[in-house]
Amino acid sequence: GADGPAAANLTRPASGGAAAANATTFKAVNLTRVAAENTVNVTSYTYRENRKTAAVYVDREDFTYVTVKRLPGWIPKEWRPRERIEIPNSQLLAAATVAGSVTEAVRTALLHPLATLKARIQASPSAPGAAEAAGSPGGRVRALREDLTRAARQGDLLAGLGTALAITVPASGAYFGVRDVARRMLGAGAGAGAGAASTISPIQAALAAAFVADLASLAIRTPADVYVLRRQVAPANSTTALGREARDALRDSLPLFPAAILTDVPYLLLRLVGNFLVAGGGEDLGTYEVETVLVACLCAALTTPLDVARTRIFVAAGTAGEGPPDPSVLRTMRNVTGEGEGGILNLYAGCLERTAYFGIGRAWFDPIRIIGYLGLRDAVLLQWFLK
């Protein structure tokens, strides 16, 4: 997920005549307050006889349309009449799904080659240089270089990208849609649209909503993850029919769903908790970027053993050739530690790649994605649904 404080000021006129069409303006994005305000203000103006009569924006705390009457400038803002209309859950779900899908498409396309390298290294039964890597930092760097070279020589770093986009994009849309509606129903930021005052804290609501949303996302994503991982680690001369691989991945995804939950949710929840604990709310964008990357790197490193187990389970289920796939995370982790002489270090195969992927590769993009997501979501609500 992409939870975190963000803010920007974006304005656009509502459709309503030539005046509106000619008055399209986008104020400068106030990036220094992205981490402080926790809001994106996309404003729609209404016109009458070429004169602005009201400004409408989305209140993210209680998910309402707020209409502010335009009065002479000498009248204090707090005195200006405001009308609130609750945004239906169906509209919030639709807008959040669209915004989440668009931003995920960009991120997935940019980071897929790195994800392919990570998957190939983790899926290798005996990564070259593992014993040497245990000896010294220099040995670990050399082993990483060998692993990256070996994985890159397989070529086709965009293997499975089409399937990844076709599935992860709607899965991410489902995550954001379900998350926002769930947070609202749980009472996060209780207000006009949230009904009675919340009985749980904001972090409890955020964690519960993220968990529910991740389950919805995994239900869509797991078959694609199984298929994409198998395509990423398949030998370059593999002759297995794509249609057969897709059918096998779909068949295996249901028994592998518990393993997907156990290996995916811990990273998500750790990221959320880490962001709550580290981000103070008054940082500028640069400070928030550093905090976000550090939290993501730490969480990615800590959960690498789960990711290795997930990769092995998903890939082995398609190559065992006999019986149903084994979804046991603990049993898989024990088996991995018994391979070669690496021991427990086998569970950290691809740790640097995973840290780079989730920390440096993805986390730096999160503040930008938050701005884009919140702006797109509010713009969709105002453009598509506001009457």
C-alpha positions as CSV (number, residue, x, y, z in Angstrom):
1,G,0.0,0.0,0.0
2,A,0.9,3.7,-0.2
3,D,-0.2,5.1,3.1
4,G,1.5,8.2,4.3
5,P,1.1,11.9,4.8
6,A,1.0,14.0,1.6
7,A,-0.3,17.3,0.4
8,A,-0.4,19.4,-2.7
9,N,-2.5,22.2,-4.1
10,L,-4.1,21.6,-7.5
11,T,-7.1,23.4,-8.9
12,R,-9.2,22.9,-12.0
13,P,-12.5,24.5,-13.1
14,A,-15.7,22.6,-13.4
15,S,-17.2,22.1,-16.8
16,G,-19.5,25.0,-17.3
17,G,-19.0,27.3,-20.3
18,A,-16.3,29.2,-22.0
19,A,-15.2,31.0,-18.9
20,A,-14.5,27.7,-17.2
21,A,-12.7,26.3,-20.2
22,N,-10.4,29.4,-20.4
23,A,-9.7,29.6,-16.7
24,T,-8.0,26.2,-16.2
25,T,-5.1,26.7,-13.8
26,F,-2.8,24.5,-11.8
27,K,-1.2,26.1,-8.8
28,A,2.3,25.2,-8.0
29,V,2.5,22.0,-6.0
30,N,3.7,22.9,-2.5
31,L,6.0,19.9,-2.1
32,T,7.6,21.1,1.1
33,R,4.2,20.5,2.8
34,V,3.6,17.1,1.3
35,A,4.4,15.3,4.6
36,A,2.7,17.9,6.8
37,E,-0.9,18.5,5.5
38,N,-2.0,15.0,4.6
39,T,-4.3,16.3,1.9
40,V,-4.5,17.0,-1.8
41,N,-6.8,19.9,-2.5
42,V,-8.3,19.5,-6.0
43,T,-10.9,22.2,-6.3
44,S,-13.8,22.5,-8.8
45,Y,-15.3,25.9,-9.5
46,T,-18.9,26.7,-10.5
47,Y,-19.7,29.7,-12.6
48,R,-22.7,31.9,-13.2
49,E,-22.5,34.7,-15.8
50,N,-18.7,34.3,-16.1
51,R,-18.3,34.8,-12.4
52,K,-17.2,32.2,-9.9
53,T,-20.0,31.5,-7.5
54,A,-18.6,28.6,-5.4
55,A,-15.6,26.3,-4.9
56,V,-16.0,22.6,-4.3
57,Y,-13.4,20.2,-3.0
58,V,-13.2,16.8,-1.3
59,D,-12.7,16.6,2.4
60,R,-10.5,13.5,2.9
61,E,-11.1,13.2,6.6
62,D,-14.8,12.5,6.3
63,F,-15.2,12.0,2.5
64,T,-17.7,14.7,1.8
65,Y,-18.1,17.2,-1.0
66,V,-17.5,20.6,0.5
67,T,-19.1,23.6,-1.3
68,V,-17.7,27.0,-0.2
69,K,-19.7,30.0,-1.4
70,R,-17.6,32.8,-3.1
71,L,-18.0,36.0,-1.1
72,P,-16.0,39.3,-1.1
73,G,-12.4,38.8,-0.2
74,W,-12.6,41.0,3.0
75,I,-14.9,38.4,4.6
76,P,-12.8,35.9,6.7
77,K,-12.7,32.4,5.2
78,E,-14.0,30.8,8.3
79,W,-17.2,32.8,8.0
80,R,-18.0,31.7,4.5
81,P,-21.0,29.3,4.2
82,R,-20.1,25.7,3.6
83,E,-22.4,22.9,2.5
84,R,-21.3,19.3,2.9
85,I,-22.7,16.4,0.9
86,E,-21.6,12.9,1.9
87,I,-19.8,10.9,-0.8
88,P,-21.5,7.5,-1.3
89,N,-19.2,4.5,-0.7
90,S,-19.9,3.4,-4.3
91,Q,-18.4,6.6,-5.7
92,L,-15.4,6.5,-3.3
93,L,-14.8,2.8,-4.3
94,A,-14.9,3.6,-8.0
95,A,-12.6,6.7,-7.8
96,A,-10.1,5.0,-5.5
97,T,-9.9,2.0,-7.8
98,V,-9.3,4.1,-10.9
99,A,-6.6,6.2,-9.2
100,G,-4.9,3.2,-7.6
101,S,-4.9,1.3,-11.0
102,V,-3.3,4.2,-12.9
103,T,-0.5,4.8,-10.5
104,E,0.2,1.1,-10.1
105,A,0.6,0.7,-13.9
106,V,3.4,3.3,-13.9
107,R,5.2,1.8,-11.0
108,T,4.9,-1.8,-12.2
109,A,6.3,-1.0,-15.7
110,L,9.3,0.9,-14.3
111,L,10.3,-1.7,-11.7
112,H,9.6,-5.0,-13.5
113,P,13.2,-5.7,-14.6
114,L,14.4,-5.4,-11.1
115,A,11.7,-7.7,-9.8
116,T,12.7,-10.2,-12.4
117,L,16.3,-10.3,-11.2
118,K,15.2,-10.6,-7.6
119,A,12.9,-13.5,-8.4
120,R,15.5,-15.4,-10.4
121,I,18.1,-15.1,-7.6
122,Q,15.6,-16.2,-4.9
123,A,14.4,-19.1,-7.0
124,S,17.9,-20.5,-7.6
125,P,18.3,-23.8,-5.5
126,S,22.0,-23.0,-4.9
127,A,23.0,-19.4,-5.5
128,P,26.7,-19.2,-6.6
129,G,29.0,-17.5,-4.1
130,A,26.7,-18.1,-1.1
131,A,29.5,-19.6,1.0
132,E,31.8,-16.8,0.1
133,A,29.2,-14.2,0.8
134,A,29.0,-15.4,4.4
135,G,32.6,-14.7,4.9
136,S,33.0,-10.9,4.4
137,P,31.2,-7.8,3.0
138,G,33.5,-7.9,0.0
139,G,32.6,-11.5,-0.7
140,R,28.9,-10.6,-0.4
141,V,29.3,-7.9,-3.0
142,R,31.1,-10.3,-5.4
143,A,28.4,-12.9,-4.9
144,L,25.7,-10.3,-5.6
145,R,27.5,-9.3,-8.8
146,E,27.7,-13.0,-9.9
147,D,24.1,-13.5,-9.0
148,L,23.0,-10.4,-11.0
149,T,25.1,-11.4,-14.0
150,R,23.7,-15.0,-13.9
151,A,20.1,-13.8,-13.7
152,A,20.6,-11.1,-16.4
153,R,22.1,-13.6,-18.8
154,Q,18.8,-15.4,-19.0
155,G,17.6,-12.3,-20.8
156,D,14.0,-11.1,-21.3
157,L,13.9,-9.0,-18.1
158,L,10.4,-8.0,-19.1
159,A,9.2,-11.6,-19.0
160,G,5.6,-11.7,-17.6
161,L,5.2,-7.9,-17.7
162,G,2.0,-8.1,-19.7
163,T,0.4,-10.5,-17.3
164,A,1.7,-8.4,-14.3
165,L,0.1,-5.3,-15.7
166,A,-3.1,-7.1,-16.5
167,I,-3.5,-8.4,-13.0
168,T,-1.6,-6.3,-10.6
169,V,-3.1,-3.1,-11.9
170,P,-6.7,-4.1,-11.1
171,A,-5.5,-5.8,-7.9
172,S,-3.9,-2.5,-6.8
173,G,-7.1,-0.7,-7.7
174,A,-9.0,-3.1,-5.6
175,Y,-6.6,-2.6,-2.7
176,F,-7.0,1.2,-2.7
177,G,-10.7,1.1,-3.2
178,V,-11.4,-1.4,-0.5
179,R,-8.9,0.3,1.8
180,D,-10.5,3.7,1.6
181,V,-14.0,2.4,2.1
182,A,-12.9,0.1,4.9
183,R,-11.1,3.0,6.7
184,R,-14.2,5.1,6.4
185,M,-16.5,2.3,7.7
186,L,-14.1,1.7,10.6
187,G,-14.4,5.3,11.6
188,A,-11.0,6.6,10.7
189,G,-11.3,10.4,10.8
190,A,-14.9,10.2,12.0
191,G,-17.0,13.1,10.8
192,A,-20.0,14.0,8.7
193,G,-19.5,11.0,6.5
194,A,-18.3,8.5,9.0
195,G,-21.2,8.5,11.3
196,A,-20.6,8.0,15.0
197,A,-17.3,8.7,16.6
198,S,-14.7,6.1,16.1
199,T,-13.9,3.7,19.0
200,I,-10.5,2.7,17.6
201,S,-7.4,4.7,17.0
202,P,-6.4,5.9,13.5
203,I,-3.5,3.5,13.3
204,Q,-5.8,0.6,14.3
205,A,-8.2,1.6,11.6
206,A,-5.4,1.9,9.0
207,L,-3.9,-1.5,9.8
208,A,-7.3,-3.2,9.8
209,A,-8.3,-1.6,6.6
210,A,-5.0,-2.4,5.0
211,F,-5.3,-6.0,6.0
212,V,-8.8,-6.4,4.5
213,A,-7.7,-4.5,1.4
214,D,-4.7,-6.7,1.0
215,L,-6.8,-9.9,1.2
216,A,-9.0,-8.5,-1.6
217,S,-5.9,-7.6,-3.7
218,L,-4.3,-11.0,-3.1
219,A,-7.4,-12.8,-4.3
220,I,-6.9,-11.1,-7.7
221,R,-3.1,-11.0,-7.7
222,T,-2.1,-14.5,-6.6
223,P,-2.8,-16.3,-9.9
224,A,-0.8,-13.7,-11.7
225,D,2.0,-13.7,-9.2
226,V,2.3,-17.5,-9.6
227,Y,2.4,-17.3,-13.4
228,V,4.7,-14.3,-13.5
229,L,7.2,-15.9,-11.1
230,R,7.3,-19.1,-13.2
231,R,7.9,-17.1,-16.4
232,Q,10.6,-15.0,-14.8
233,V,12.6,-18.0,-13.6
234,A,12.0,-20.3,-16.5
235,P,15.0,-21.3,-18.6
236,A,15.5,-19.2,-21.8
237,N,14.9,-22.4,-23.9
238,S,11.8,-23.4,-22.1
239,T,9.2,-24.9,-24.4
240,T,6.3,-25.1,-22.1
241,A,3.2,-23.7,-23.7
242,L,2.1,-20.3,-22.3
243,G,-1.5,-21.5,-22.2
244,R,-0.6,-24.5,-20.2
245,E,1.5,-22.4,-17.8
246,A,-1.4,-20.0,-17.3
247,R,-3.9,-22.9,-16.6
248,D,-1.4,-24.5,-14.1
249,A,-1.0,-21.1,-12.3
250,L,-4.7,-20.6,-12.1
251,R,-5.2,-24.2,-10.8
252,D,-2.5,-23.9,-8.2
253,S,-3.4,-20.4,-6.9
254,L,-6.2,-21.5,-4.6
255,P,-4.1,-23.9,-2.5
256,L,-1.3,-21.4,-2.5
257,F,-3.5,-18.5,-1.3
258,P,-2.8,-19.1,2.5
259,A,0.9,-18.9,1.7
260,A,0.4,-15.7,-0.2
261,I,-1.3,-14.1,2.8
262,L,1.3,-15.3,5.3
263,T,4.2,-14.0,3.2
264,D,2.7,-10.7,1.9
265,V,0.8,-9.2,4.9
266,P,3.8,-8.9,7.3
267,Y,5.7,-6.5,5.0
268,L,2.6,-4.4,4.5
269,L,1.8,-4.0,8.1
270,L,5.4,-3.4,9.1
271,R,5.6,-0.6,6.6
272,L,2.5,1.0,7.9
273,V,3.6,0.8,11.6
274,G,7.1,2.0,10.6
275,N,5.7,5.0,8.8
276,F,3.4,5.9,11.8
277,L,6.3,5.6,14.2
278,V,8.9,7.5,12.1
279,A,7.1,10.2,10.2
280,G,6.4,13.0,12.6
281,G,4.1,15.0,10.2
282,G,6.1,18.1,9.9
283,E,8.8,17.0,7.5
284,D,9.6,18.5,4.1
285,L,9.5,16.2,1.1
286,G,13.2,15.4,1.2
287,T,13.1,14.3,4.8
288,Y,10.0,12.3,4.3
289,E,11.6,10.6,1.3
290,V,14.6,9.5,3.4
291,E,12.3,8.3,6.2
292,T,10.1,6.3,3.8
293,V,13.1,4.7,2.1
294,L,14.8,3.7,5.3
295,V,11.6,2.2,6.8
296,A,10.9,0.3,3.5
297,C,14.5,-1.0,3.4
298,L,14.4,-2.3,7.0
299,C,11.0,-3.9,6.5
300,A,12.1,-5.5,3.2
301,A,15.2,-6.9,4.8
302,L,13.4,-8.3,7.8
303,T,10.8,-10.1,5.7
304,T,13.2,-11.5,3.1
305,P,12.9,-15.1,4.5
306,L,9.1,-14.9,3.9
307,D,9.6,-13.7,0.3
308,V,12.2,-16.4,-0.4
309,A,9.7,-19.0,0.9
310,R,6.9,-17.5,-1.2
311,T,9.1,-17.6,-4.4
312,R,10.1,-21.2,-3.8
313,I,6.5,-22.3,-3.0
314,F,5.0,-20.6,-6.1
315,V,7.8,-21.9,-8.4
316,A,8.1,-25.4,-7.0
317,A,4.4,-25.9,-7.2
318,G,4.8,-25.8,-11.0
319,T,7.8,-28.0,-11.3
320,A,7.3,-30.8,-8.7
321,G,5.4,-32.9,-11.2
322,E,3.6,-34.9,-8.7
323,G,0.9,-34.3,-6.1
324,P,-0.6,-30.9,-5.1
325,P,1.7,-28.0,-4.3
326,D,3.0,-27.7,-0.7
327,P,1.9,-24.4,0.7
328,S,3.7,-24.7,4.1
329,V,5.8,-21.6,4.7
330,L,7.6,-23.0,7.7
331,R,8.4,-26.3,6.0
332,T,9.7,-24.5,2.9
333,M,11.9,-22.3,5.1
334,R,13.4,-25.4,6.8
335,N,14.1,-27.0,3.5
336,V,15.8,-23.9,2.2
337,T,18.1,-23.7,5.2
338,G,19.2,-27.3,4.6
339,E,20.4,-26.7,1.0
340,G,24.2,-26.6,0.6
341,E,26.3,-25.0,3.2
342,G,24.5,-21.7,3.4
343,G,22.2,-22.6,6.3
344,I,20.1,-19.7,7.6
345,L,21.8,-17.4,5.1
346,N,19.9,-19.2,2.3
347,L,16.7,-17.5,3.5
348,Y,18.3,-14.2,2.7
349,A,19.1,-15.0,-0.9
350,G,18.2,-11.8,-2.9
351,C,18.0,-9.7,0.3
352,L,19.9,-6.8,-1.3
353,E,17.8,-7.1,-4.4
354,R,14.6,-7.1,-2.4
355,T,15.8,-4.2,-0.3
356,A,16.7,-2.3,-3.4
357,Y,13.4,-3.2,-5.0
358,F,11.1,-2.4,-2.2
359,G,13.2,0.3,-0.5
360,I,15.1,2.2,-3.1
361,G,13.1,1.1,-6.1
362,R,9.5,1.5,-4.8
363,A,9.6,3.6,-1.6
364,W,11.1,6.7,-3.2
365,F,8.2,6.7,-5.6
366,D,5.6,6.5,-2.8
367,P,5.3,10.2,-2.0
368,I,5.0,11.0,-5.7
369,R,2.4,8.2,-6.0
370,I,0.5,9.6,-3.0
371,I,0.2,13.0,-4.7
372,G,-0.9,11.4,-7.9
373,Y,-3.2,9.0,-6.3
374,L,-5.0,11.5,-4.1
375,G,-5.2,14.0,-6.9
376,L,-6.6,11.5,-9.3
377,R,-9.1,10.1,-6.8
378,D,-10.4,13.6,-5.9
379,A,-10.4,14.7,-9.5
380,V,-12.5,11.6,-10.5
381,L,-14.9,12.3,-7.7
382,L,-15.4,15.9,-8.8
383,Q,-15.4,15.3,-12.6
384,W,-17.4,12.1,-12.8
385,F,-19.8,12.2,-9.9
386,L,-20.3,15.8,-8.7
387,K,-23.7,17.0,-9.9
